Amino acid sequence: MNLKMPLYVGREIYDRTIQTLSNEKVDDAEKRIPFPYEIRNLEAELNSQILKDFAGERTGYVQVSNEKWFFPSGYAKEAENIYNFKLRKDDVFVITFPRSGTTWTQEMVWLLCNNLDYEKASKKPLMDRFPFLEYNCFVHEDIKQELLNKNRHDPTLYQMVEELDYPAWKLLSQWRGRRFIKTHLPFSLLPPNLTKEGCKVIYVARNPKDVAVSFYYLNRTMITQGYHGDFPKYWDYFERNLQPWTPYWSHLKEGWGHRHDPNVLFIFYEDMNKNSRTSIEKIAQFLEKSYSAAEFDTLENHLKFSNFKNNKSVNFDNLEQIGVCLKSEQSFVRKGENNGWKECFEEELEKRADKWIEDNMKDTDLKFPS
């Protein structure tokens, strides 16, 4: 048996993984479901253009199914593994389109489900407590090698880089205890029994102009994305569904379509931001967790943006240490405000975006909070 230990997993979980694997019988390969969607390489000329603007990907991009879900090349080898990820009835998923309040929701959910254990939360990074299901798909082998070279003189940081592309589905498959799973994948690319298995699924939606601005800054911050253009050009990619996890509207409408499922809570980030206490209590009720008013007060204060922004366990300081996050750019947790998009949209671009939004909302009763 040859199993590498990701540094972020920790010795205790790793030892249990080895024991579990030792006791396992041969995999039930016949139970795997073939990935039902076609994965196509992006058209060559367009692919070349995007590679020039986004230095984090070196091979190219793919589009998946008739929806043309957009991903870097690494997704192709993991699509079937993620689709066949074995669920457990007590799993908790947070599903969002990127930059929709994901990190804030994760911290809230983890604390609600773990007896408000702030001490443990402060000592264990959020990415260790709440693995990102498809993250390894975004770590190109060339970027990984560059990071290995950069960190070659520090054994601890070198090991962190070495395990960046360790698949979360593999780690989670051996996880003991309740699992908390972050993903930006749409429902259609996740295990098909997700809404029937009894897992708790929280889907957070956010208006696309705020999403695009926050995603723009993230793409500049993370070298795994490596965008180096301006915002108007970025918006063009976003609107044309040429950014990872787009089409935005297909993603949102799939989530909206599951809002009545008994194990799904669909919630708007705008509502969470405007009235955090009501949202915390609503999510606690959904998770079947009960706390006193004083305990909710403490959690609300913990999640206040002024406190949250300075919380090292949620700001991916470890990724900054190894060079994935650029120190010269904004922190992973950025502003967290509603209508922050106004800083990037000039009048003409705003009119174009509003027309795009109007056109895409004609066939849905989904409405963003005012």
C-alpha positions as CSV (number, residue, x, y, z in Angstrom):
1,M,0.0,0.0,0.0
2,N,1.4,3.4,-1.0
3,L,-0.6,6.2,0.5
4,K,0.9,9.7,1.0
5,M,-0.2,11.7,4.0
6,P,-1.4,15.2,3.1
7,L,0.1,17.5,5.7
8,Y,-3.2,19.2,6.4
9,V,-4.9,15.9,7.3
10,G,-3.0,15.3,10.5
11,R,-1.5,12.2,11.9
12,E,-4.6,11.0,13.7
13,I,-6.8,11.0,10.6
14,Y,-4.0,9.5,8.5
15,D,-3.5,6.6,10.9
16,R,-7.2,5.8,10.9
17,T,-7.2,6.0,7.1
18,I,-4.4,3.4,6.9
19,Q,-6.3,1.1,9.3
20,T,-9.5,1.5,7.3
21,L,-7.8,0.7,4.0
22,S,-6.1,-2.3,5.6
23,N,-9.5,-3.7,6.5
24,E,-11.3,-2.9,3.2
25,K,-12.2,-5.6,0.7
26,V,-11.9,-5.1,-3.1
27,D,-13.7,-2.0,-4.3
28,D,-17.2,-2.5,-5.7
29,A,-16.1,-1.1,-9.1
30,E,-19.3,-2.5,-10.8
31,K,-21.3,0.0,-8.7
32,R,-19.6,3.0,-10.2
33,I,-21.8,5.1,-12.5
34,P,-20.1,6.2,-15.8
35,F,-19.9,9.9,-15.9
36,P,-23.0,10.8,-18.0
37,Y,-21.8,14.0,-19.7
38,E,-19.4,14.6,-22.6
39,I,-16.2,16.5,-21.8
40,R,-14.9,18.5,-24.7
41,N,-11.7,20.6,-25.1
42,L,-12.3,24.3,-25.6
43,E,-11.9,25.5,-29.2
44,A,-8.2,26.0,-29.8
45,E,-8.1,29.7,-30.7
46,L,-10.3,30.7,-27.7
47,N,-8.3,28.4,-25.5
48,S,-5.0,30.1,-26.4
49,Q,-6.4,33.5,-25.7
50,I,-7.7,32.6,-22.2
51,L,-4.3,30.9,-21.4
52,K,-2.6,34.2,-22.1
53,D,-4.9,36.1,-19.7
54,F,-4.9,33.4,-16.9
55,A,-1.4,32.2,-16.1
56,G,-2.6,29.6,-13.6
57,E,-3.7,27.1,-16.2
58,R,-1.1,25.8,-18.6
59,T,-2.8,23.0,-20.5
60,G,-6.2,24.4,-21.4
61,Y,-9.9,24.3,-20.6
62,V,-12.8,21.9,-21.1
63,Q,-16.5,22.3,-21.3
64,V,-18.9,19.7,-19.8
65,S,-22.3,18.6,-21.0
66,N,-24.7,20.7,-23.1
67,E,-24.6,23.3,-20.4
68,K,-20.9,23.8,-21.3
69,W,-19.7,24.0,-17.6
70,F,-16.3,25.5,-17.8
71,F,-13.3,24.0,-16.0
72,P,-9.5,23.8,-16.3
73,S,-8.1,20.6,-17.8
74,G,-7.6,18.9,-14.4
75,Y,-11.4,18.4,-14.0
76,A,-11.6,15.8,-16.7
77,K,-9.7,13.2,-14.7
78,E,-11.7,13.8,-11.6
79,A,-15.2,14.2,-13.0
80,E,-16.2,10.5,-12.6
81,N,-14.6,10.2,-9.2
82,I,-16.6,13.2,-7.8
83,Y,-19.8,12.0,-9.5
84,N,-19.3,8.6,-7.7
85,F,-18.3,10.1,-4.4
86,K,-20.1,7.9,-1.7
87,L,-22.3,10.0,0.4
88,R,-23.2,9.6,4.1
89,K,-26.6,10.5,5.6
90,D,-25.0,12.9,8.0
91,D,-22.9,14.8,5.4
92,V,-23.2,18.6,5.3
93,F,-22.6,20.3,2.0
94,V,-22.2,24.0,1.4
95,I,-22.8,24.6,-2.3
96,T,-22.2,28.0,-3.9
97,F,-21.1,29.7,-7.1
98,P,-17.7,31.1,-6.1
99,R,-17.6,34.3,-4.0
100,S,-21.1,34.0,-2.7
101,G,-20.4,34.0,1.0
102,T,-19.0,30.5,1.0
103,T,-16.3,30.9,3.7
104,W,-18.6,32.8,6.0
105,T,-21.3,30.1,5.7
106,Q,-18.7,27.3,6.2
107,E,-17.5,28.8,9.5
108,M,-21.0,29.3,10.7
109,V,-22.1,25.8,9.7
110,W,-19.1,24.1,11.2
111,L,-19.5,25.9,14.5
112,L,-23.2,25.2,14.7
113,C,-22.6,21.5,14.2
114,N,-19.6,21.3,16.6
115,N,-21.0,22.7,19.8
116,L,-19.6,26.2,19.0
117,D,-16.0,25.0,19.6
118,Y,-14.2,28.3,18.9
119,E,-11.0,27.0,20.3
120,K,-10.8,24.1,17.9
121,A,-11.9,26.3,15.0
122,S,-9.1,28.8,15.8
123,K,-6.4,26.1,15.8
124,K,-7.5,24.1,12.8
125,P,-7.7,25.9,9.4
126,L,-11.2,25.9,7.8
127,M,-9.9,24.0,4.7
128,D,-8.9,21.1,7.1
129,R,-12.3,21.1,8.8
130,F,-14.3,21.7,5.6
131,P,-12.5,20.2,2.6
132,F,-13.0,21.7,-0.9
133,L,-14.2,18.8,-3.0
134,E,-12.8,19.8,-6.4
135,Y,-9.8,21.9,-5.4
136,N,-7.2,19.5,-6.7
137,C,-8.6,20.0,-10.2
138,F,-7.3,23.6,-10.1
139,V,-3.7,22.8,-9.2
140,H,-1.8,22.4,-12.5
141,E,1.3,20.3,-12.4
142,D,3.5,23.1,-13.7
143,I,2.2,25.5,-11.0
144,K,2.8,22.8,-8.4
145,Q,6.4,22.3,-9.6
146,E,7.0,26.1,-9.4
147,L,5.7,26.1,-5.9
148,L,7.9,23.1,-5.0
149,N,11.0,24.9,-6.3
150,K,10.0,28.1,-4.4
151,N,9.6,26.2,-1.1
152,R,12.4,23.7,-1.5
153,H,14.4,25.0,1.4
154,D,11.6,24.6,3.9
155,P,10.5,20.9,4.5
156,T,7.2,21.8,6.1
157,L,6.1,24.2,3.3
158,Y,7.5,21.8,0.7
159,Q,5.3,19.1,2.1
160,M,2.3,21.4,2.0
161,V,2.8,22.0,-1.7
162,E,3.4,18.3,-2.4
163,E,-0.1,17.6,-1.1
164,L,-1.9,20.5,-2.7
165,D,-3.4,18.2,-5.4
166,Y,-4.4,15.4,-3.1
167,P,-8.0,14.6,-4.0
168,A,-10.5,15.7,-1.4
169,W,-12.9,12.9,-2.4
170,K,-10.2,10.4,-1.5
171,L,-9.6,12.0,1.9
172,L,-13.2,12.3,2.7
173,S,-13.9,8.7,1.7
174,Q,-11.8,7.6,4.7
175,W,-13.0,10.4,7.1
176,R,-14.4,9.4,10.5
177,G,-17.0,11.5,12.1
178,R,-19.4,13.9,10.4
179,R,-18.1,15.3,7.1
180,F,-18.4,19.0,6.1
181,I,-17.9,19.5,2.4
182,K,-17.5,22.7,0.3
183,T,-18.1,22.7,-3.4
184,H,-18.7,25.1,-6.2
185,L,-20.0,22.4,-8.5
186,P,-23.6,22.6,-9.7
187,F,-26.0,19.9,-8.6
188,S,-25.8,18.1,-11.9
189,L,-22.1,17.3,-11.6
190,L,-22.4,16.1,-8.0
191,P,-23.4,12.6,-6.9
192,P,-26.9,12.1,-8.4
193,N,-28.4,10.9,-5.0
194,L,-27.3,14.0,-3.1
195,T,-30.8,15.3,-2.6
196,K,-32.2,11.9,-1.8
197,E,-29.6,10.5,0.6
198,G,-30.5,12.7,3.6
199,C,-27.4,14.9,3.6
200,K,-27.9,18.5,4.6
201,V,-27.3,20.8,1.7
202,I,-27.0,24.6,2.0
203,Y,-27.0,26.5,-1.3
204,V,-26.0,30.2,-1.0
205,A,-26.8,32.6,-3.9
206,R,-25.5,36.1,-4.5
207,N,-26.2,38.7,-7.2
208,P,-23.9,38.3,-10.2
209,K,-22.4,41.8,-10.2
210,D,-21.0,41.3,-6.6
211,V,-20.0,37.8,-7.5
212,A,-18.0,38.9,-10.6
213,V,-16.2,41.7,-8.8
214,S,-15.2,39.4,-5.9
215,F,-14.2,36.6,-8.3
216,Y,-12.1,39.1,-10.3
217,Y,-10.1,39.9,-7.3
218,L,-9.7,36.2,-6.3
219,N,-8.5,35.4,-9.8
220,R,-5.8,38.1,-9.4
221,T,-4.9,36.9,-5.9
222,M,-4.6,33.1,-6.5
223,I,-1.7,32.0,-8.7
224,T,-3.7,28.9,-9.6
225,Q,-5.9,31.3,-11.6
226,G,-3.3,34.0,-12.3
227,Y,-5.5,36.6,-14.1
228,H,-3.6,39.8,-15.0
229,G,-6.1,41.8,-17.0
230,D,-8.6,44.6,-16.0
231,F,-12.1,44.2,-14.8
232,P,-14.0,45.0,-18.0
233,K,-12.1,42.2,-19.8
234,Y,-12.8,39.9,-16.9
235,W,-16.5,40.7,-17.0
236,D,-16.5,39.7,-20.7
237,Y,-15.1,36.3,-19.8
238,F,-17.6,36.0,-17.0
239,E,-20.6,37.0,-19.1
240,R,-19.6,34.6,-21.9
241,N,-19.4,31.7,-19.5
242,L,-15.7,31.4,-19.8
243,Q,-14.8,31.2,-16.2
244,P,-14.6,28.1,-13.9
245,W,-18.0,26.9,-12.7
246,T,-19.9,29.0,-15.2
247,P,-22.6,29.3,-16.6
248,Y,-23.5,31.3,-13.6
249,W,-27.2,31.3,-14.4
250,S,-27.4,27.6,-15.0
251,H,-25.7,27.0,-11.6
252,L,-28.1,29.3,-9.8
253,K,-31.2,28.0,-11.5
254,E,-30.2,24.4,-10.6
255,G,-29.9,25.4,-7.0
256,W,-33.2,27.3,-7.1
257,G,-34.8,24.2,-8.6
258,H,-33.9,22.2,-5.5
259,R,-35.1,24.8,-3.0
260,H,-38.1,22.7,-2.0
261,D,-36.2,19.5,-1.3
262,P,-36.5,18.7,2.4
263,N,-32.8,18.4,2.9
264,V,-31.9,21.6,0.9
265,L,-31.8,25.1,2.3
266,F,-31.6,27.8,-0.4
267,I,-30.5,31.1,1.0
268,F,-29.4,34.5,-0.4
269,Y,-26.1,36.0,0.8
270,E,-27.8,39.4,0.7
271,D,-30.2,38.3,3.4
272,M,-27.4,36.7,5.4
273,N,-25.5,40.0,5.2
274,K,-28.4,42.2,6.0
275,N,-29.7,40.2,9.0
276,S,-27.1,37.8,10.1
277,R,-28.9,36.8,13.4
278,T,-32.0,35.7,11.5
279,S,-29.9,33.8,9.0
280,I,-27.8,32.1,11.8
281,E,-31.0,30.9,13.6
282,K,-32.5,29.8,10.3
283,I,-29.5,27.7,9.4
284,A,-29.3,26.3,13.0
285,Q,-32.9,25.2,12.7
286,F,-32.2,23.5,9.4
287,L,-29.2,21.7,10.9
288,E,-31.4,20.7,13.9
289,K,-29.2,22.6,16.3
290,S,-30.4,24.6,19.3
291,Y,-28.5,27.2,21.3
292,S,-29.3,29.9,23.8
293,A,-29.7,33.6,22.9
294,A,-26.4,34.3,24.6
295,E,-24.7,31.6,22.5
296,F,-26.2,33.0,19.4
297,D,-24.9,36.4,20.4
298,T,-21.4,35.1,20.7
299,L,-21.6,33.4,17.3
300,E,-23.0,36.5,15.6
301,N,-20.1,38.5,17.0
302,H,-17.6,35.9,15.9
303,L,-19.0,36.2,12.4
304,K,-19.0,40.0,12.2
305,F,-17.0,40.9,9.2
306,S,-14.6,43.1,11.2
307,N,-13.7,40.0,13.3
308,F,-14.0,37.5,10.5
309,K,-11.6,39.3,8.2
310,N,-8.9,39.0,10.8
311,N,-9.5,35.3,11.6
312,K,-6.4,33.5,10.4
313,S,-8.1,30.1,10.3
314,V,-10.5,31.2,7.6
315,N,-8.2,33.4,5.5
316,F,-6.0,30.6,4.1
317,D,-2.8,31.9,5.6
318,N,-1.2,28.6,4.9
319,L,-1.8,29.1,1.2
320,E,-0.2,32.5,1.5
321,Q,2.8,30.9,3.2
322,I,3.5,28.6,0.3
323,G,2.8,31.3,-2.4
324,V,-0.6,30.3,-3.7
325,C,-2.1,33.6,-2.5
326,L,-0.3,36.7,-3.4
327,K,0.5,39.0,-0.5
328,S,0.3,42.1,-2.7
329,E,-3.3,41.4,-3.5
330,Q,-6.4,41.5,-1.3
331,S,-7.0,38.9,1.4
332,F,-9.1,35.8,0.6
333,V,-11.9,37.3,2.8
334,R,-12.3,40.6,1.0
335,K,-15.1,43.0,1.9
336,G,-18.3,41.0,2.4
337,E,-20.6,43.8,1.6
338,N,-23.7,44.1,-0.6
339,N,-23.5,46.2,-3.7
340,G,-19.7,46.4,-3.6
341,W,-19.8,45.9,-7.4
342,K,-20.2,49.7,-7.9
343,E,-16.4,50.2,-7.5
344,C,-15.7,48.3,-10.7
345,F,-18.7,49.0,-13.0
346,E,-18.6,52.1,-15.1
347,E,-21.9,53.3,-16.5
348,E,-21.7,51.5,-19.9
349,L,-20.6,48.2,-18.4
350,E,-23.3,48.5,-15.7
351,K,-26.0,48.9,-18.4
352,R,-24.7,45.9,-20.3
353,A,-24.6,43.8,-17.1
354,D,-28.2,44.8,-16.1
355,K,-29.5,43.8,-19.6
356,W,-27.7,40.5,-19.2
357,I,-29.3,39.9,-15.8
358,E,-32.7,40.9,-17.1
359,D,-32.5,38.6,-20.1
360,N,-31.5,35.6,-17.9
361,M,-34.2,36.2,-15.3
362,K,-37.1,36.2,-17.7
363,D,-37.7,32.4,-17.4
364,T,-37.5,32.1,-13.6
365,D,-39.3,33.3,-10.5
366,L,-36.0,33.7,-8.7
367,K,-35.6,37.3,-7.4
368,F,-32.6,38.8,-5.6
369,P,-33.3,40.6,-2.4
370,S,-33.3,44.4,-2.8
